[in-house]
Amino acid sequence: IKVHDEGPVETAPVLLVIPMHEDNKRIEVVSCDVSFTLRLAAVSFNNGEVKVWDIDTGKREHEYKEKVAQDRYAVKFLGRLPLMAASDDEGEVKIYIMRPWC
């Protein structure tokens, strides 16, 4: 089977550019997820922060900071539900209510 595309190469359009941090500190992205149902993007960093942006406006909606900076979080929106799960390197999972705001 031979597969090839005769069309021109297309560049994907950029939906949103998110500024990851306001200062000049080097902060590493650990995980990210996007919910097109909730219109939110979540990013977790190696300093224990989880930040959530509205993908329509680019405005930061929430910021979660854990007490212990070395906790690394993975983030995942839970399907169509207004929930986000965040897990740390010690096995704890937190479920956050995202939208509608309660």
A tleap script that builds the chain and sets N, CA, C and O, in Angstrom:
source leaprc.protein.ff14SB
mol = sequence {
  NILE LYS VAL HIE ASP GLU GLY PRO VAL GLU
  THR ALA PRO VAL LEU LEU VAL ILE PRO MET
  HIE GLU ASP ASN LYS ARG ILE GLU VAL VAL
  SER CYS ASP VAL SER PHE THR LEU ARG LEU
  ALA ALA VAL SER PHE ASN ASN GLY GLU VAL
  LYS VAL TRP ASP ILE ASP THR GLY LYS ARG
  GLU HIE GLU TYR LYS GLU LYS VAL ALA GLN
  ASP ARG TYR ALA VAL LYS PHE LEU GLY ARG
  LEU PRO LEU MET ALA ALA SER ASP ASP GLU
  GLY GLU VAL LYS ILE TYR ILE MET ARG PRO
  TRP CCYS
}
set mol.1.N position { 0.852 -1.169 0.000 }
set mol.1.CA position { 0.000 0.000 0.000 }
set mol.1.C position { 0.896 1.228 0.000 }
set mol.1.O position { 1.787 1.359 0.838 }
set mol.2.N position { 0.657 2.102 -0.923 }
set mol.2.CA position { 1.394 3.363 -0.972 }
set mol.2.C position { 0.442 4.484 -0.597 }
set mol.2.O position { -0.655 4.592 -1.145 }
set mol.3.N position { 0.871 5.316 0.341 }
set mol.3.CA position { 0.062 6.447 0.784 }
set mol.3.C position { 0.885 7.708 0.625 }
set mol.3.O position { 2.008 7.789 1.122 }
set mol.4.N position { 0.336 8.684 -0.061 }
set mol.4.CA position { 1.006 9.973 -0.171 }
set mol.4.C position { -0.031 11.059 -0.378 }
set mol.4.O position { -1.153 10.796 -0.813 }
set mol.5.N position { 0.352 12.260 -0.067 }
set mol.5.CA position { -0.539 13.410 -0.155 }
set mol.5.C position { 0.019 14.354 -1.217 }
set mol.5.O position { 1.150 14.829 -1.113 }
set mol.6.N position { -0.773 14.611 -2.215 }
set mol.6.CA position { -0.351 15.490 -3.301 }
set mol.6.C position { -0.521 16.967 -2.961 }
set mol.6.O position { 0.040 17.828 -3.639 }
set mol.7.N position { -1.302 17.272 -1.898 }
set mol.7.CA position { -1.621 18.658 -1.563 }
set mol.7.C position { -0.462 19.379 -0.905 }
set mol.7.O position { 0.515 18.757 -0.489 }
set mol.8.N position { -0.575 20.692 -0.815 }
set mol.8.CA position { 0.480 21.480 -0.172 }
set mol.8.C position { 0.509 21.226 1.346 }
set mol.8.O position { -0.509 20.887 1.950 }
set mol.9.N position { 1.670 21.393 1.932 }
set mol.9.CA position { 1.820 21.238 3.377 }
set mol.9.C position { 1.181 22.449 4.054 }
set mol.9.O position { 1.469 23.591 3.699 }
set mol.10.N position { 0.312 22.190 5.030 }
set mol.10.CA position { -0.368 23.266 5.728 }
set mol.10.C position { 0.181 23.411 7.140 }
set mol.10.O position { 0.558 22.426 7.775 }
set mol.11.N position { 0.221 24.631 7.616 }
set mol.11.CA position { 0.618 24.903 8.987 }
set mol.11.C position { -0.645 25.081 9.813 }
set mol.11.O position { -1.550 25.822 9.429 }
set mol.12.N position { -0.699 24.396 10.950 }
set mol.12.CA position { -1.880 24.496 11.812 }
set mol.12.C position { -1.974 25.901 12.397 }
set mol.12.O position { -0.968 26.458 12.838 }
set mol.13.N position { -3.178 26.477 12.404 }
set mol.13.CA position { -3.330 27.803 13.009 }
set mol.13.C position { -3.188 27.734 14.531 }
set mol.13.O position { -3.556 26.736 15.149 }
set mol.14.N position { -2.664 28.780 15.117 }
set mol.14.CA position { -2.496 28.854 16.566 }
set mol.14.C position { -3.803 29.318 17.175 }
set mol.14.O position { -4.323 30.367 16.795 }
set mol.15.N position { -4.342 28.557 18.110 }
set mol.15.CA position { -5.588 28.906 18.782 }
set mol.15.C position { -5.352 29.929 19.879 }
set mol.15.O position { -6.103 30.897 20.003 }
set mol.16.N position { -4.296 29.717 20.689 }
set mol.16.CA position { -4.049 30.569 21.844 }
set mol.16.C position { -2.591 30.444 22.247 }
set mol.16.O position { -2.043 29.342 22.269 }
set mol.17.N position { -1.964 31.555 22.561 }
set mol.17.CA position { -0.618 31.555 23.123 }
set mol.17.C position { -0.749 31.961 24.581 }
set mol.17.O position { -1.254 33.041 24.889 }
set mol.18.N position { -0.294 31.094 25.477 }
set mol.18.CA position { -0.448 31.323 26.909 }
set mol.18.C position { 0.902 31.700 27.511 }
set mol.18.O position { 1.865 30.944 27.380 }
set mol.19.N position { 0.990 32.862 28.172 }
set mol.19.CA position { 2.228 33.182 28.884 }
set mol.19.C position { 2.334 32.297 30.123 }
set mol.19.O position { 1.449 32.314 30.978 }
set mol.20.N position { 3.393 31.539 30.217 }
set mol.20.CA position { 3.495 30.551 31.285 }
set mol.20.C position { 3.868 31.133 32.640 }
set mol.20.O position { 3.426 30.617 33.667 }
set mol.21.N position { 4.660 32.180 32.671 }
set mol.21.CA position { 5.021 32.782 33.947 }
set mol.21.C position { 5.346 34.248 33.729 }
set mol.21.O position { 5.763 34.663 32.647 }
set mol.22.N position { 5.146 35.009 34.777 }
set mol.22.CA position { 5.292 36.456 34.677 }
set mol.22.C position { 6.707 36.934 34.953 }
set mol.22.O position { 7.091 38.009 34.494 }
set mol.23.N position { 7.485 36.165 35.686 }
set mol.23.CA position { 8.842 36.598 36.014 }
set mol.23.C position { 9.845 35.852 35.132 }
set mol.23.O position { 9.453 35.114 34.228 }
set mol.24.N position { 11.112 36.043 35.392 }
set mol.24.CA position { 12.144 35.431 34.561 }
set mol.24.C position { 12.640 34.093 35.088 }
set mol.24.O position { 13.638 33.571 34.592 }
set mol.25.N position { 11.967 33.532 36.078 }
set mol.25.CA position { 12.373 32.234 36.616 }
set mol.25.C position { 12.087 31.138 35.593 }
set mol.25.O position { 11.093 31.180 34.868 }
set mol.26.N position { 12.981 30.164 35.556 }
set mol.26.CA position { 12.776 29.029 34.653 }
set mol.26.C position { 11.820 28.047 35.336 }
set mol.26.O position { 12.147 27.470 36.373 }
set mol.27.N position { 10.662 27.870 34.756 }
set mol.27.CA position { 9.666 26.955 35.296 }
set mol.27.C position { 9.328 25.952 34.200 }
set mol.27.O position { 9.046 26.328 33.062 }
set mol.28.N position { 9.359 24.692 34.553 }
set mol.28.CA position { 9.157 23.619 33.595 }
set mol.28.C position { 7.697 23.169 33.583 }
set mol.28.O position { 7.097 22.966 34.638 }
set mol.29.N position { 7.131 23.015 32.389 }
set mol.29.CA position { 5.783 22.476 32.244 }
set mol.29.C position { 5.848 20.970 32.460 }
set mol.29.O position { 6.666 20.282 31.849 }
set mol.30.N position { 4.982 20.462 33.334 }
set mol.30.CA position { 4.942 19.033 33.632 }
set mol.30.C position { 3.831 18.358 32.843 }
set mol.30.O position { 4.015 17.260 32.317 }
set mol.31.N position { 2.675 19.015 32.761 }
set mol.31.CA position { 1.518 18.414 32.116 }
set mol.31.C position { 0.579 19.509 31.642 }
set mol.31.O position { 0.577 20.615 32.183 }
set mol.32.N position { -0.221 19.196 30.628 }
set mol.32.CA position { -1.260 20.143 30.204 }
set mol.32.C position { -2.435 19.374 29.620 }
set mol.32.O position { -2.293 18.238 29.170 }
set mol.33.N position { -3.594 20.015 29.638 }
set mol.33.CA position { -4.802 19.427 29.065 }
set mol.33.C position { -5.723 20.563 28.642 }
set mol.33.O position { -5.694 21.648 29.223 }
set mol.34.N position { -6.535 20.306 27.631 }
set mol.34.CA position { -7.486 21.295 27.127 }
set mol.34.C position { -8.865 20.662 27.102 }
set mol.34.O position { -9.025 19.522 26.665 }
set mol.35.N position { -9.869 21.409 27.575 }
set mol.35.CA position { -11.263 20.980 27.478 }
set mol.35.C position { -11.984 21.945 26.549 }
set mol.35.O position { -12.212 23.103 26.898 }
set mol.36.N position { -12.339 21.461 25.364 }
set mol.36.CA position { -13.073 22.316 24.442 }
set mol.36.C position { -14.530 22.461 24.875 }
set mol.36.O position { -15.194 23.425 24.495 }
set mol.37.N position { -15.034 21.507 25.672 }
set mol.37.CA position { -16.381 21.623 26.230 }
set mol.37.C position { -16.438 22.767 27.241 }
set mol.37.O position { -17.352 23.590 27.200 }
set mol.38.N position { -15.451 22.818 28.154 }
set mol.38.CA position { -15.409 23.868 29.174 }
set mol.38.C position { -14.725 25.131 28.676 }
set mol.38.O position { -14.823 26.179 29.315 }
set mol.39.N position { -14.027 25.047 27.535 }
set mol.39.CA position { -13.277 26.175 26.957 }
set mol.39.C position { -12.154 26.596 27.899 }
set mol.39.O position { -11.908 27.788 28.089 }
set mol.40.N position { -11.463 25.598 28.496 }
set mol.40.CA position { -10.381 25.850 29.439 }
set mol.40.C position { -9.130 25.078 29.044 }
set mol.40.O position { -9.209 24.010 28.437 }
set mol.41.N position { -7.973 25.634 29.396 }
set mol.41.CA position { -6.688 24.957 29.262 }
set mol.41.C position { -6.019 24.961 30.628 }
set mol.41.O position { -5.974 25.994 31.296 }
set mol.42.N position { -5.499 23.810 31.046 }
set mol.42.CA position { -4.816 23.698 32.342 }
set mol.42.C position { -3.374 23.276 32.107 }
set mol.42.O position { -3.094 22.421 31.267 }
set mol.43.N position { -2.462 23.887 32.862 }
set mol.43.CA position { -1.039 23.562 32.773 }
set mol.43.C position { -0.499 23.383 34.183 }
set mol.43.O position { -0.762 24.206 35.060 }
set mol.44.N position { 0.255 22.309 34.404 }
set mol.44.CA position { 0.916 22.117 35.694 }
set mol.44.C position { 2.419 22.321 35.506 }
set mol.44.O position { 2.974 22.024 34.448 }
set mol.45.N position { 3.061 22.834 36.553 }
set mol.45.CA position { 4.467 23.193 36.499 }
set mol.45.C position { 5.253 22.436 37.561 }
set mol.45.O position { 4.673 21.904 38.507 }
set mol.46.N position { 6.578 22.387 37.405 }
set mol.46.CA position { 7.416 21.657 38.347 }
set mol.46.C position { 7.578 22.359 39.691 }
set mol.46.O position { 8.229 21.819 40.586 }
set mol.47.N position { 7.007 23.541 39.852 }
set mol.47.CA position { 7.059 24.224 41.150 }
set mol.47.C position { 5.783 23.985 41.962 }
set mol.47.O position { 5.582 24.625 42.995 }
set mol.48.N position { 4.917 23.069 41.506 }
set mol.48.CA position { 3.701 22.731 42.240 }
set mol.48.C position { 2.479 23.533 41.838 }
set mol.48.O position { 1.398 23.308 42.381 }
set mol.49.N position { 2.619 24.469 40.896 }
set mol.49.CA position { 1.489 25.289 40.474 }
set mol.49.C position { 0.679 24.602 39.382 }
set mol.49.O position { 1.222 23.890 38.537 }
set mol.50.N position { -0.616 24.830 39.418 }
set mol.50.CA position { -1.518 24.464 38.328 }
set mol.50.C position { -2.263 25.736 37.962 }
set mol.50.O position { -2.902 26.347 38.819 }
set mol.51.N position { -2.190 26.143 36.698 }
set mol.51.CA position { -2.878 27.345 36.235 }
set mol.51.C position { -3.883 26.964 35.160 }
set mol.51.O position { -3.633 26.082 34.339 }
set mol.52.N position { -5.035 27.651 35.180 }
set mol.52.CA position { -6.123 27.366 34.250 }
set mol.52.C position { -6.495 28.647 33.521 }
set mol.52.O position { -6.721 29.682 34.148 }
set mol.53.N position { -6.557 28.577 32.189 }
set mol.53.CA position { -6.900 29.726 31.354 }
set mol.53.C position { -8.184 29.473 30.580 }
set mol.53.O position { -8.498 28.334 30.233 }
set mol.54.N position { -8.921 30.539 30.315 }
set mol.54.CA position { -10.056 30.523 29.410 }
set mol.54.C position { -9.480 30.580 27.994 }
set mol.54.O position { -8.764 31.527 27.669 }
set mol.55.N position { -9.771 29.598 27.151 }
set mol.55.CA position { -9.151 29.571 25.829 }
set mol.55.C position { -9.788 30.547 24.844 }
set mol.55.O position { -9.236 30.778 23.769 }
set mol.56.N position { -10.928 31.119 25.186 }
set mol.56.CA position { -11.534 32.120 24.314 }
set mol.56.C position { -10.946 33.505 24.541 }
set mol.56.O position { -10.753 34.265 23.592 }
set mol.57.N position { -10.661 33.830 25.791 }
set mol.57.CA position { -10.174 35.170 26.122 }
set mol.57.C position { -8.682 35.211 26.432 }
set mol.57.O position { -8.065 36.274 26.353 }
set mol.58.N position { -8.093 34.065 26.784 }
set mol.58.CA position { -6.696 34.024 27.208 }
set mol.58.C position { -6.496 34.455 28.645 }
set mol.58.O position { -5.364 34.510 29.127 }
set mol.59.N position { -7.582 34.762 29.331 }
set mol.59.CA position { -7.509 35.221 30.728 }
set mol.59.C position { -7.301 34.033 31.671 }
set mol.59.O position { -7.933 32.987 31.520 }
set mol.60.N position { -6.401 34.214 32.649 }
set mol.60.CA position { -6.196 33.161 33.645 }
set mol.60.C position { -7.391 33.153 34.587 }
set mol.60.O position { -7.749 34.175 35.173 }
set mol.61.N position { -7.999 31.978 34.719 }
set mol.61.CA position { -9.203 31.820 35.533 }
set mol.61.C position { -8.888 31.379 36.959 }
set mol.61.O position { -9.497 31.860 37.915 }
set mol.62.N position { -7.934 30.461 37.094 }
set mol.62.CA position { -7.605 29.904 38.407 }
set mol.62.C position { -6.118 29.634 38.502 }
set mol.62.O position { -5.434 29.447 37.496 }
set mol.63.N position { -5.629 29.619 39.744 }
set mol.63.CA position { -4.254 29.230 40.012 }
set mol.63.C position { -4.245 28.459 41.321 }
set mol.63.O position { -4.733 28.944 42.342 }
set mol.64.N position { -3.694 27.270 41.284 }
set mol.64.CA position { -3.598 26.427 42.467 }
set mol.64.C position { -2.129 26.258 42.791 }
set mol.64.O position { -1.334 25.945 41.905 }
set mol.65.N position { -1.752 26.458 44.046 }
set mol.65.CA position { -0.358 26.330 44.478 }
set mol.65.C position { -0.319 25.419 45.682 }
set mol.65.O position { -0.998 25.660 46.680 }
set mol.66.N position { 0.473 24.380 45.586 }
set mol.66.CA position { 0.616 23.455 46.693 }
set mol.66.C position { 1.716 23.937 47.637 }
set mol.66.O position { 2.614 24.678 47.235 }
set mol.67.N position { 1.634 23.511 48.881 }
set mol.67.CA position { 2.588 23.949 49.907 }
set mol.67.C position { 4.000 23.441 49.635 }
set mol.67.O position { 4.978 24.153 49.862 }
set mol.68.N position { 4.097 22.219 49.152 }
set mol.68.CA position { 5.407 21.617 48.889 }
set mol.68.C position { 5.725 21.803 47.413 }
set mol.68.O position { 5.054 21.234 46.552 }
set mol.69.N position { 6.744 22.598 47.123 }
set mol.69.CA position { 7.050 22.985 45.753 }
set mol.69.C position { 7.498 21.835 44.869 }
set mol.69.O position { 7.334 21.910 43.651 }
set mol.70.N position { 8.060 20.769 45.437 }
set mol.70.CA position { 8.559 19.702 44.583 }
set mol.70.C position { 7.471 18.751 44.102 }
set mol.70.O position { 7.743 17.870 43.287 }
set mol.71.N position { 6.240 18.913 44.592 }
set mol.71.CA position { 5.142 18.090 44.084 }
set mol.71.C position { 4.931 18.389 42.612 }
set mol.71.O position { 4.779 19.546 42.219 }
set mol.72.N position { 4.921 17.354 41.809 }
set mol.72.CA position { 4.681 17.533 40.378 }
set mol.72.C position { 3.284 17.017 40.074 }
set mol.72.O position { 2.903 15.932 40.514 }
set mol.73.N position { 2.535 17.787 39.333 }
set mol.73.CA position { 1.154 17.456 39.076 }
set mol.73.C position { 0.912 17.123 37.612 }
set mol.73.O position { 1.453 17.763 36.711 }
set mol.74.N position { 0.087 16.109 37.401 }
set mol.74.CA position { -0.476 15.831 36.090 }
set mol.74.C position { -1.914 16.312 36.142 }
set mol.74.O position { -2.599 16.089 37.140 }
set mol.75.N position { -2.385 16.966 35.095 }
set mol.75.CA position { -3.755 17.479 35.075 }
set mol.75.C position { -4.542 16.815 33.955 }
set mol.75.O position { -3.992 16.480 32.905 }
set mol.76.N position { -5.837 16.632 34.194 }
set mol.76.CA position { -6.717 16.018 33.207 }
set mol.76.C position { -8.140 16.471 33.444 }
set mol.76.O position { -8.673 16.302 34.541 }
set mol.77.N position { -8.768 17.048 32.418 }
set mol.77.CA position { -10.192 17.356 32.504 }
set mol.77.C position { -10.957 16.050 32.347 }
set mol.77.O position { -10.546 15.170 31.590 }
set mol.78.N position { -12.076 15.925 33.068 }
set mol.78.CA position { -12.831 14.677 33.115 }
set mol.78.C position { -14.013 14.711 32.162 }
set mol.78.O position { -15.159 14.912 32.567 }
set mol.79.N position { -13.707 14.510 30.891 }
set mol.79.CA position { -14.727 14.438 29.848 }
set mol.79.C position { -15.564 15.699 29.761 }
set mol.79.O position { -15.030 16.808 29.749 }
set mol.80.N position { -16.880 15.529 29.701 }
set mol.80.CA position { -17.793 16.659 29.581 }
set mol.80.C position { -18.171 17.243 30.941 }
set mol.80.O position { -18.867 18.256 31.010 }
set mol.81.N position { -17.721 16.614 32.008 }
set mol.81.CA position { -18.036 17.097 33.352 }
set mol.81.C position { -17.224 18.349 33.667 }
set mol.81.O position { -16.121 18.507 33.143 }
set mol.82.N position { -17.741 19.243 34.511 }
set mol.82.CA position { -16.999 20.452 34.877 }
set mol.82.C position { -15.969 20.177 35.977 }
set mol.82.O position { -15.917 20.880 36.986 }
set mol.83.N position { -15.149 19.138 35.762 }
set mol.83.CA position { -14.191 18.689 36.758 }
set mol.83.C position { -12.800 18.556 36.156 }
set mol.83.O position { -12.645 18.249 34.974 }
set mol.84.N position { -11.782 18.794 36.997 }
set mol.84.CA position { -10.399 18.585 36.598 }
set mol.84.C position { -9.713 17.782 37.693 }
set mol.84.O position { -9.844 18.100 38.875 }
set mol.85.N position { -8.985 16.746 37.304 }
set mol.85.CA position { -8.208 15.944 38.251 }
set mol.85.C position { -6.757 16.396 38.188 }
set mol.85.O position { -6.226 16.666 37.111 }
set mol.86.N position { -6.121 16.475 39.353 }
set mol.86.CA position { -4.695 16.804 39.444 }
set mol.86.C position { -4.049 15.798 40.377 }
set mol.86.O position { -4.519 15.595 41.497 }
set mol.87.N position { -2.970 15.163 39.923 }
set mol.87.CA position { -2.296 14.166 40.754 }
set mol.87.C position { -0.870 14.610 41.030 }
set mol.87.O position { -0.252 15.307 40.225 }
set mol.88.N position { -0.352 14.189 42.201 }
set mol.88.CA position { 1.020 14.557 42.548 }
set mol.88.C position { 1.917 13.327 42.524 }
set mol.88.O position { 1.462 12.220 42.237 }
set mol.89.N position { 3.185 13.529 42.825 }
set mol.89.CA position { 4.149 12.441 42.755 }
set mol.89.C position { 4.072 11.488 43.942 }
set mol.89.O position { 4.810 10.503 43.987 }
set mol.90.N position { 3.196 11.761 44.899 }
set mol.90.CA position { 3.004 10.853 46.034 }
set mol.90.C position { 1.716 10.048 45.911 }
set mol.90.O position { 1.357 9.316 46.833 }
set mol.91.N position { 1.021 10.171 44.793 }
set mol.91.CA position { -0.167 9.373 44.537 }
set mol.91.C position { -1.476 10.004 44.948 }
set mol.91.O position { -2.522 9.367 44.818 }
set mol.92.N position { -1.462 11.232 45.439 }
set mol.92.CA position { -2.706 11.906 45.825 }
set mol.92.C position { -3.352 12.509 44.581 }
set mol.92.O position { -2.675 13.107 43.745 }
set mol.93.N position { -4.665 12.347 44.468 }
set mol.93.CA position { -5.430 12.922 43.363 }
set mol.93.C position { -6.448 13.886 43.942 }
set mol.93.O position { -7.198 13.537 44.853 }
set mol.94.N position { -6.472 15.101 43.410 }
set mol.94.CA position { -7.471 16.094 43.820 }
set mol.94.C position { -8.402 16.335 42.642 }
set mol.94.O position { -7.963 16.413 41.494 }
set mol.95.N position { -9.700 16.452 42.939 }
set mol.95.CA position { -10.696 16.753 41.917 }
set mol.95.C position { -11.200 18.163 42.175 }
set mol.95.O position { -11.701 18.455 43.261 }
set mol.96.N position { -11.069 19.043 41.179 }
set mol.96.CA position { -11.510 20.431 41.296 }
set mol.96.C position { -12.766 20.641 40.458 }
set mol.96.O position { -12.873 20.135 39.340 }
set mol.97.N position { -13.724 21.402 41.017 }
set mol.97.CA position { -14.912 21.809 40.260 }
set mol.97.C position { -14.524 23.030 39.440 }
set mol.97.O position { -14.053 24.023 39.995 }
set mol.98.N position { -14.715 22.970 38.127 }
set mol.98.CA position { -14.280 24.050 37.254 }
set mol.98.C position { -15.429 24.950 36.819 }
set mol.98.O position { -15.452 26.132 37.162 }
set mol.99.N position { -16.366 24.413 36.079 }
set mol.99.CA position { -17.503 25.185 35.587 }
set mol.99.C position { -18.724 24.310 35.606 }
set mol.99.O position { -18.582 23.106 35.393 }
set mol.100.N position { -19.895 24.807 35.840 }
set mol.100.CA position { -20.174 26.188 36.208 }
set mol.100.C position { -19.584 26.490 37.575 }
set mol.100.O position { -19.466 25.611 38.429 }
set mol.101.N position { -19.216 27.755 37.763 }
set mol.101.CA position { -18.605 28.158 39.033 }
set mol.101.C position { -19.594 27.953 40.162 }
set mol.101.O position { -20.754 28.354 40.069 }
set mol.102.N position { -19.134 27.337 41.210 }
set mol.102.CA position { -20.010 27.062 42.364 }
set mol.102.C position { -19.637 27.926 43.543 }
set mol.102.O position { -20.263 27.834 44.599 }
savepdb mol mol.pdb
quit
